[in-house]
């Protein structure tokens, strides 16, 4: 007994259902199309006999349709030219097209399998292949001639065969999600290795020059450009920013994420947007824009619009304009003091707003 059997492992095997097929195509050129138009409806002109998949075929061309219902069309059919074998059944896929349409080998994968036999039909095709009026105006007809291409896939035999089983590769390694942001957050909290001190609003923050420089080109210029490389004890003073705003900004620089802000999120996002623009933090700027879009209202739109204009926030500005596109919203905003203040400090913005509201579909 084999070791696998002794261990009680299940036996394994595999098989596959395989369809043996053969493919080929035939080109039928109609030279002198205008002369073929004299052929009566229901009468066809045929190609020479050709062989695909061991069977003989012909293409039937009806210049004036194969029936009264298709008299205004060209009809094209594929004929299995083996009617003497009454018991014969041939399963095949086909695709009839203009030859100038075929740039690469067409796929017959999703075509329907048709059975050519006496009980059904020896021919399959298109009674309304193309409307004659449309065809005569098309580029398919050149110098009174055109070429039809018929691609055929013959299904010979469908059978089952045994195959070697491809076993999945077992893995014994589990890769945990990245915790880099947590590690950098811990680095900020522990201040281990900190080599720069930043003073903001009367508070000091220990940080790492390389982290700040890597995240912000502005910090990179300030820390490695203006300051001496050997001066690790210097204090960098940051003016015109609140300490709590800088604390959130610093957290973002280390972790690329923002803490949860349950109260006054809109106020903090406005301050962070200004800080993000100041330190060229494009992702943080966009995050603040997205959050502020949710806080646009009659009471806030004036301040948010002014902020968006001053710091080149196109998406946020469009959101404000969209809000003001409502006549009811616009009337309520105009009645308040914020709009009057906005018109004084940003007259060019008011002109832009008038243009936007005057555009069709803006309201």
C-alpha positions in Angstrom: 0.0 0.0 0.0 1.3 3.5 -0.9 2.1 6.0 1.8 -0.7 8.3 0.4 -3.3 5.5 0.8 -2.1 4.6 4.3 -2.6 8.3 5.3 -6.1 8.2 3.9 -5.6 10.9 1.2 -8.4 11.0 -1.4 -7.6 9.8 -4.9 -7.5 12.5 -7.6 -8.1 12.5 -11.3 -9.3 15.0 -14.0 -10.9 14.9 -17.4 -11.8 17.4 -20.2 -14.5 17.7 -22.8 -12.8 18.6 -26.1 -14.3 19.6 -29.4 -12.2 18.8 -32.4 -12.7 21.5 -35.0 -11.4 22.7 -38.4 -11.5 26.2 -39.7 -11.1 28.0 -43.1 -12.6 30.7 -45.3 -13.6 31.4 -48.9 -13.5 34.6 -50.8 -16.2 35.3 -53.4 -15.6 38.2 -55.6 -18.5 39.7 -57.6 -17.1 41.5 -60.5 -19.8 43.4 -62.5 -22.3 43.9 -59.7 -24.6 46.1 -61.9 -25.0 43.2 -64.3 -26.0 40.8 -61.6 -28.9 43.0 -60.6 -30.9 41.6 -63.5 -31.2 38.3 -61.6 -34.8 37.8 -60.4 -35.7 37.7 -56.8 -35.4 34.2 -55.5 -32.7 33.3 -58.0 -29.1 33.0 -56.9 -25.6 32.9 -58.3 -23.1 30.5 -56.6 -19.4 30.3 -55.9 -17.2 27.5 -57.0 -17.1 24.5 -54.6 -14.6 24.7 -51.8 -13.6 22.5 -48.9 -13.4 23.3 -45.2 -13.2 20.6 -42.5 -13.4 17.8 -45.0 -16.8 19.0 -46.3 -17.8 20.7 -49.6 -19.4 24.1 -49.5 -20.7 26.9 -51.8 -21.7 30.5 -51.2 -25.1 31.5 -52.7 -25.5 35.2 -53.7 -29.0 36.6 -54.3 -28.6 40.1 -55.9 -32.3 40.8 -55.3 -33.1 38.8 -52.2 -34.1 35.2 -51.8 -37.8 36.0 -51.3 -40.3 38.8 -51.8 -39.8 39.9 -48.2 -36.1 40.6 -48.9 -36.4 41.9 -52.5 -34.8 45.2 -51.5 -31.8 43.4 -50.0 -28.8 41.3 -51.0 -29.1 37.8 -49.5 -26.0 35.7 -48.8 -26.1 32.0 -47.7 -23.7 29.2 -47.0 -24.6 25.9 -48.6 -23.4 22.4 -47.6 -23.0 21.0 -51.1 -23.3 17.3 -50.2 -27.0 16.7 -50.6 -26.4 13.2 -52.0 -25.6 12.1 -48.5 -29.1 12.3 -47.0 -28.0 11.0 -43.6 -25.2 13.4 -43.3 -25.3 16.0 -40.5 -22.6 18.7 -40.2 -22.3 21.1 -37.3 -20.6 24.3 -38.1 -20.3 28.0 -37.2 -20.1 30.6 -39.9 -19.5 34.3 -40.4 -20.3 36.1 -43.6 -18.9 39.6 -44.1 -17.4 42.0 -46.7 -13.8 41.1 -47.1 -12.7 44.7 -46.7 -14.2 44.7 -43.2 -11.8 41.9 -42.0 -8.6 43.3 -40.6 -7.6 40.3 -38.5 -8.7 36.7 -38.3 -12.3 37.0 -37.0 -13.3 35.0 -33.9 -16.2 32.5 -34.3 -16.1 31.7 -30.5 -19.5 33.2 -29.8 -21.3 32.4 -33.0 -24.2 29.9 -32.9 -23.5 26.3 -34.0 -25.8 25.4 -37.0 -26.7 21.9 -38.1 -26.7 21.4 -41.9 -28.8 18.3 -42.7 -31.9 17.1 -44.7 -34.4 17.4 -41.8 -33.4 21.0 -41.2 -31.7 23.0 -43.9 -28.7 22.6 -46.2 -28.2 26.4 -46.1 -27.8 29.0 -43.4 -27.2 32.7 -43.9 -28.7 36.1 -44.1 -31.8 36.9 -46.0 -31.3 40.6 -45.4 -27.5 40.8 -45.5 -27.5 44.5 -46.5 -30.1 46.8 -48.1 -29.2 47.2 -51.7 -29.7 51.0 -51.6 -27.3 51.3 -48.7 -24.8 48.9 -50.2 -24.6 50.9 -53.5 -23.7 54.1 -51.5 -21.1 52.3 -49.4 -17.3 51.9 -49.8 -17.8 48.1 -50.1 -18.7 48.6 -53.8 -15.7 49.7 -55.8 -15.4 49.8 -59.6 -18.6 47.8 -59.8 -17.2 44.9 -57.8 -17.0 43.7 -54.2 -15.8 40.6 -52.3 -17.6 38.5 -49.8 -15.7 36.5 -47.2 -17.2 33.4 -45.5 -15.4 32.1 -42.4 -16.3 28.5 -41.3 -15.6 26.5 -38.2 -16.6 22.8 -38.6 -17.2 20.8 -35.4 -15.9 17.3 -36.1 -16.2 15.5 -32.8 -16.9 16.2 -29.1 -15.3 13.7 -26.8 -14.0 13.3 -23.3 -10.4 12.6 -22.4 -8.5 12.0 -19.3 -6.1 14.8 -18.3 -3.4 15.3 -15.7 -4.7 17.2 -12.7 -3.1 20.5 -12.1 -3.0 20.8 -8.4 -3.1 24.3 -6.8 0.1 25.3 -5.1 -0.4 25.3 -1.4 1.0 28.4 0.4 2.1 28.4 4.0 2.8 32.2 4.1 0.3 34.8 5.2 1.2 38.4 4.3 -0.2 40.8 6.8 -1.6 44.2 5.7 0.9 47.1 5.7 1.2 48.8 9.0 3.7 51.4 7.9 1.3 54.3 8.8 1.1 52.9 12.3 4.8 52.6 12.6 5.4 56.1 11.4 2.6 57.3 13.8 4.4 55.6 16.7 7.6 57.3 15.5 5.9 60.7 15.8 4.4 59.9 19.2 7.6 58.5 20.8 9.7 61.3 19.2 12.6 58.8 19.0 15.3 60.1 16.7 13.6 63.5 16.3 16.0 66.1 15.0 13.9 69.2 14.6 11.5 71.2 16.8 8.7 73.2 15.4 7.0 75.9 17.3 3.4 76.7 16.4 1.0 78.9 18.4 3.0 78.7 21.6 3.4 74.9 21.4 6.4 72.8 20.3 6.4 69.6 18.2 9.4 67.3 17.8 9.7 65.8 14.4 12.1 64.2 11.9 13.5 66.4 9.1 13.7 63.5 6.6 10.0 62.7 7.0 8.9 66.3 6.6 11.2 66.8 3.7 10.1 63.7 1.9 6.4 64.6 2.3 6.5 68.3 1.5 8.7 70.2 -1.0 8.1 73.3 1.1 9.5 71.7 4.3 12.3 70.2 2.2 13.3 73.7 1.1 13.0 75.2 4.6 14.7 72.4 6.5 17.6 71.6 4.1 17.8 74.9 2.2 17.6 77.8 4.6 18.9 76.0 7.8 22.4 74.7 8.2 22.7 70.9 7.8 24.5 70.6 11.2 22.0 72.7 13.1 19.9 70.0 14.7 19.0 72.0 17.8 17.3 74.9 16.1 13.6 75.7 16.4 11.5 76.3 13.4 8.8 78.9 14.1 5.6 78.5 12.0 3.5 81.6 12.0 -0.2 82.1 11.2 -1.3 78.6 12.1 -3.1 77.2 15.1 -1.4 74.5 17.1 -4.3 72.1 16.8 -4.3 72.5 13.1 -0.6 71.8 12.8 -1.0 68.8 15.0 -3.4 67.2 12.6 -1.2 68.3 9.7 1.8 66.6 11.3 -0.2 63.4 11.8 -1.1 63.4 8.2 2.5 63.9 7.1 3.5 60.7 9.1 0.5 58.5 8.4 -1.1 59.8 5.2 -4.5 59.8 7.0 -6.6 62.1 9.2 -8.0 61.4 12.7 -11.7 61.2 13.1 -13.2 64.6 13.6 -16.7 64.5 15.1 -17.1 68.1 16.0 -16.5 71.2 13.8 -15.0 69.0 11.1 -15.9 71.7 8.5 -13.9 74.4 10.4 -10.9 72.1 10.8 -11.0 71.1 7.1 -11.0 74.8 6.1 -7.9 75.4 8.2 -6.3 72.2 6.9 -7.0 73.1 3.3 -5.1 76.4 3.8 -2.2 74.5 5.4 -2.2 71.9 2.7 -2.0 74.6 0.0 0.8 76.3 2.0 3.0 73.1 2.2 2.0 71.8 -1.3 0.3 68.7 0.1 -2.0 68.0 -2.9 -3.7 64.8 -1.5 -4.6 66.5 1.8 -5.9 69.4 -0.1 -8.2 67.2 -2.2 -9.4 65.3 0.9 -10.4 68.6 2.5 -12.1 69.7 -0.7 -14.1 66.5 -0.8 -15.2 66.8 2.9 -16.1 70.5 2.6 -18.4 69.8 -0.4 -20.7 68.1 2.2 -20.9 71.2 4.3 -22.0 73.6 1.6 -25.1 75.4 2.8 -26.8 78.8 2.7 -24.8 79.9 5.7 -21.4 78.5 4.6 -21.3 78.7 0.8 -19.9 82.3 0.8 -16.9 81.5 3.0 -16.3 78.1 1.3 -16.5 79.7 -2.2 -14.0 82.4 -1.2 -11.7 79.8 0.3 -11.9 77.7 -2.9 -11.1 80.7 -5.1 -8.2 81.8 -3.0 -6.5 78.4 -2.9 -7.4 77.3 -6.5 -9.7 74.4 -5.5 -11.6 73.9 -8.8 -13.7 71.0 -7.6 -14.9 72.8 -4.5 -15.6 76.0 -6.5 -17.8 74.0 -9.0 -19.7 72.5 -6.1 -20.4 76.0 -4.7 -21.5 77.2 -8.1 -23.7 74.2 -8.5 -25.4 74.9 -5.1 -25.9 78.6 -6.1 -27.4 77.4 -9.4 -30.7 76.8 -7.6 -32.8 80.0 -7.6 -34.0 79.2 -4.1 -30.5 78.8 -2.7 -29.2 81.8 -4.5 -32.0 84.0 -3.1 -31.4 82.9 0.4 -27.7 83.5 0.1 -28.1 86.9 -1.4 -30.3 87.9 1.5 -27.5 87.3 4.0 -24.4 89.3 4.9 -21.9 86.7 3.7 -22.7 87.3 0.1 -22.2 91.1 0.4 -18.8 90.5 2.1 -17.9 88.1 -0.7 -18.7 90.7 -3.4 -16.4 93.2 -1.7 -13.4 91.0 -1.2 -13.7 88.9 -4.4 -15.3 91.0 -7.1 -13.8 88.9 -9.9 -15.4 85.8 -8.4 -18.8 87.5 -8.5 -18.3 88.2 -12.2 -17.4 84.5 -12.8 -20.5 83.4 -10.8 -22.7 85.6 -13.0 -21.2 84.0 -16.2 -21.7 80.5 -14.8 -25.3 81.1 -13.8 -26.0 82.6 -17.2 -25.0 79.5 -19.0 -27.8 77.2 -20.3 -28.6 74.4 -17.8 -26.9 76.1 -14.9 -30.0 76.6 -12.8 
